[in-house]
Amino acid sequence: MTLLEIRLLRQDDGEMYKEIRLEGLKKNPEAFGSSYEEEASRPPEVYGERFMAVNSFHYGAFENGKLIGVVSLVRDTGLKMKHRSNIYAMYVTESARKNGVGKSLVSKAVERARSWDGVEQIHLSVMSENTPAKKLYASFGFEVYGKERHALKIDGKYYDEDLMALYL
C-alpha cells in the first residue's frame, strides 16, 4: 500500500528537489523556462533557501518518502501586483502521472492562494500542446486568456505557451 503525502518542502529537501527538477528539465524541457544546463550546476542549498521565502510556497508530493511531484506558488510583491500569485515549476514523475498526484498538488497551491489575504488571482503558463496539463488546470477553473507564440526555443524549435488564470 502506498502512502501519498503532500507537504511544504523544507530546507533539507533541497537535494531531493534538485533531482526531480533535473529529471523534469531533461524529460520535458519544453515545459520549463529554465534549462537543464542552467540548473545542473546549481547547489541544492539554493533550492532549500527558496523554500524559506515568505512570498512563496513549494509543495512536494511524497510516496513512501520519495519525492514524486512538485509545485511552487509565488505571490507577486509589487504594490500594484500583490493581488496576483503564480504557479511555477509543476512537475510529476512519469510513473506517478494519472494517479491524482498533480491534482493534489494544484489543489494545495490553490488552497494556499485562497488563504492569502488580498490574493485575487492565480496565473500560470503551460505549453499549448500539453493537453493533459491544460485539462488539469481547467478542472480547477483556470481559463486560457492568451497565447505567447514562440515562448521557448529549444534546439531551433519554437514552443507556444497558453497563459491561464484562475480568478478567486
N, C-alpha and C positions, 0 to 999 in steps of 0.2 A: 504494500500500500504506500502510495506516495503522499508526502505531506507538502502542500504548497503554502508558502508564507510570503506575504507582501509586506515589506517594511522599508523604512527610510535607510538609506545607505549611511554607514558610519565611516569615520576617518580611516579605520583599519580595513575597510573593504576596498581600498584603492587598487590593490594588486588584482583581485578578482574582477573588479570593474574594468581595469585595463585589458585583461584577457578577453572579456566578452566584447568590449569596444573594438578591439583589433579584429576579432572574428567578424563582427558586423561590417567593418570598413573593408575587409578583404572579400567577404562573400557578397555583399551588397553595396559596392562603392557608390552607386547611383542614388542611394537613399540618404546620403550624408554630405554636408558641405565640407567637412574635414576629410583628409585623406589618410590612408594607412601610413604613408611615408612621413607625414607630419606628426602623427601621434605615436609611432613606434618608438621613438627615442625619448618620449616624454616620461619622466619618472612617475611611478604610481602615486607618490605623495601629492602630486599636483591635483589628482582627482580627489584624494582624501580631503585636501584643503577646500576644494569646491563644494564638497558635501557639507561644509560648515557655514557656508554663506547664508546670510539672513534673508536674502531675497529669492532663494531658490530651494527646491526640494527635489531630491533624487531618490527614486524608489527602485528597489530591486525585487525581483520575483525569485524566490529560492525554492528548489525542490530537493528535499532531503539534504539541505545545507549547501547545495550547488546553485550558483547564480545562473539563471536561465533566461532572464529578461530584465530590461531596464527602461526607465523613462525619466526625463527631467522636466520640471515645471519651474519656469523662471518668471518672476514678476518684473515688469518694466519699472524703473525707479524715477524717471524724469517726471517733473511736476505735471506735465500735460499728458503723460502716457501711463501713469501709475494705475489707471483703471484697467490696464491690459496685462495679461500674462501669456506665456508662450510655452508650448510643448516642444521639446527638442530631444534628440538622441534616443528615440524609441527604437528598441530592438529586442526581438525574441529569437532564441536559437532555433534553428530549423527543426530540430527534434521536438521542440515544445510548442510549435505552432499548431493552430486549430484545436487547442485544448483549453481555451479560455484565459490563457496567461496574459495575452495582450489586452483583452477586455478588462481583466482585473487591474492591470497597471494603469490603463487610461482612466478607469473608474476612480482609482486613488488620486490621480492627478486632478481630475475634475472636482472631486470632493474637496480636495485641499484648496483649489482655486475658489470654490464657492465659500469657503470658510474665511478667506482673506477679506478683511474689511475694505470695501471700495473697489474690489475687482469685479468688472462687469463683463469681461470677455476673455476668451482663450483663443489664441491663434496658433496655427501650425502650417507647415508646408509638407507636401507629400508628392513623390514622383507621380506624374499624371497617369502612368501606366500601371501603378500599383493598386489594382482594383481591390484586393483583399483589405489593404490598409484603409483605403477610402471608405469601404463598406463599414469597417470597424468604427471609424470616426463618425460616419453618418448615423450609426446606431445610437450615438450619444447626442445627436442633434447638430453636429458640425455641418456647416454648409460651405460649398465652394463659392468664393466671391471673386476669384480671379485666377489667372494663369500667368506664370512667369515663364516665357519662352526662353529656351536655352539657358536655364538657371544654372546648370552644371555642364562642364565639358570634360569628358574623360576619354583619353586616347583618341582625340579628334571627333568623338561622337557627342552630340548635344542631348541633354535630357531636360524636359519641361517639368515644372512643378505646379501643382494646384495649390492655391492658397485657400485655407479653410479657417472658419471661425465658428465658435460657439458663443452665443450671446446669453449670458446667465440671467 
